[in-house]
């Protein structure tokens, strides 16, 4: 069962915008959404979608998001970030709801301004517990949540960050990303080398065919040389290890 947005109906409709003002949407505005009204229509549809299909979402999740945004503003943080209105008002232009044949699951598909779609799911264990209103509310919330990381990635593309140096918790020295990878490689190698040496020191080594025992000894020596090379590289970082 698919539930289109209320703006598809034939009658005129009074819609409340985010700023509290109201407009009357008639059929012609719905059909062609002329240049004068296109921005208003998108904001109205986005707002109507949230208010009609997820009233609790608007009152709960948006309230929490607005509360977080207010905290950010109160702390004077001004770096680029996503705001609630960047998601609901600017990106969402429509949604549909589909109840699956199992009778236990509702799928919400949200259409974004660029045509991309995201989906949220609401499901229960027992069909007897399924409630259409709750299903639409929860699936809408879950679909909206998927928009944030997508928009976050796009925003990061516009504001790339320089490579981060990692601070060693013990030495308090700073390592660049590639240096940290070398150290991790050395540590992982040494862990495997230690396990191999422990095996070689047991009687199990002598139970192996001579050729296989010889290969293990060669492996131990090669790993030790590899570890020593990594130690030299790390020493060249001019930091303790």
Buried (B, 14 or more C-beta within 10 A) or exposed (E): EEBEBBBEEEEEBEBEBEEEEEBEBEEEBBEEBEEEBEEBBBBBBBBBBBBBBBEEBBEEBBEEBEEEBEEBEEEEEEEEEBBBBBBBBBBBBBBBBBBEEEEBBBBBBBBBEEEEEBBBBBBBEEEEEBEEEBBBBBBBBBBBEEBBEBBEEEEEEEEEEEEEEBEBEEEEBEBEEEBBEBBEBBEEBBEEBEEBEEEBEEEEEEEEEEEEBEEBEEBBEEBBEBBEEBEEBBEEBEBEB
